[in-house]
Amino acid sequence: MFLKALTYNQTPILELKDSLLQEANVRLLIKCEYLNHPLVSGNKWWKLKYNLVEAARLGKKRLLTFGGAYSNHIYATAATANELGFELVGIIRGEETLPLNSTLAFAKGKGMQLHYVTREDYRKKTEPDFQKKLTDLFGDFYLIPEGGTNELAVKGVAEFANSLLRELKFDYLSLPVGTGGTIAGIISGLDAEKKIIGFPALKGAQFLEREIRTYTDKENWQLMYDYHFGGYAKSTKELTDFMEQFERAHNIPLDPIYTAKMMFGIFDLVKQGFFKRGSTLLIVHTGGLQDRL
Ligand SMILES: *Cc1c(COP(=O)(O)O)cnc(C)c1O
């Protein structure tokens, strides 16, 4: 079958042990979704799944998507599209810099045609005129939006969230947030008893609330805006120190853009007594480790 090439590996759930957690009487479980596919690593597998099914159903030969030069979505799309035999165009924000960084070198190696557009043009990427230009340039394609977020991505992640309900009991679920597609899917796939807590990786991310509400009308979720460490792909010594110490203590790798910020935020909230005593928090490790696995 078509999706067989998109092999999904079942991933473990590990419990984090720490004196702080004992004192707070909170259980932290971590769903190691970064191990779900050797190349896709994480939430992008679920976001791409039904988009790839739909592209095949429509008989599309070519996919086109968007991203920055370090985009995990570009990497994941290149990996899966190549395995499934699609041609692939990546519209990349900004100018070409050589040598290509590891993300773009990988994408190119997987056959992605890289097409660079100015930041100004990139901002127009959802406008009909711009999309018409792309059709003139590249012919017919199946469009996957930036970050892979659309209805079909939300459907895929909801399926993942639903499978978690069958696997274990928990009170809270936490995950990092970029475009909001993954958290929207998690909210959709869980029951209303759970509380979902998202950690945006970018600064000034309040606009995400509206974005998320386009996919769900549930209210059992909250975004924590104070853990962006300066903004998207920005970092501080406090964050890198925390990341090193966490990896040493728990032997679970983090990525500096998404999962490290979330984990820092979770431990900070535990310290503040945010989580009810006796409760269980399930953390979704969304990946972002393709350079390290
Ligand atoms: C892309 C990505 C996210 C953000 O997902 P959204 O659906 O855009 O919110 C979170 N974590 C990792 C590791 C990612 O690569």
PDBQT file of the ligand as one rigid body, heavy atoms in Angstrom, charges set to zero:
ROOT
HETATM    1  C1  LIG A 301       7.242  22.057  13.617  1.00  0.00    +0.000 C 
HETATM    2  C2  LIG A 301       7.509  21.716  15.025  1.00  0.00    +0.000 A 
HETATM    3  C3  LIG A 301       6.659  22.133  16.066  1.00  0.00    +0.000 A 
HETATM    4  C4  LIG A 301       5.494  23.072  15.828  1.00  0.00    +0.000 C 
HETATM    5  O1  LIG A 301       4.389  22.463  15.254  1.00  0.00    +0.000 OA
HETATM    6  P1  LIG A 301       3.162  23.383  14.804  1.00  0.00    +0.000 P 
HETATM    7  O2  LIG A 301       2.162  22.419  14.299  1.00  0.00    +0.000 OA
HETATM    8  O3  LIG A 301       3.687  24.269  13.713  1.00  0.00    +0.000 OA
HETATM    9  O4  LIG A 301       2.706  24.171  15.958  1.00  0.00    +0.000 OA
HETATM   10  C5  LIG A 301       6.928  21.712  17.355  1.00  0.00    +0.000 A 
HETATM   11  N1  LIG A 301       8.000  20.956  17.630  1.00  0.00    +0.000 NA
HETATM   12  C6  LIG A 301       8.865  20.551  16.668  1.00  0.00    +0.000 A 
HETATM   13  C7  LIG A 301      10.029  19.746  17.057  1.00  0.00    +0.000 C 
HETATM   14  C8  LIG A 301       8.644  20.913  15.338  1.00  0.00    +0.000 A 
HETATM   15  O5  LIG A 301       9.514  20.526  14.398  1.00  0.00    +0.000 OA
ENDROOT
TORSDOF 0
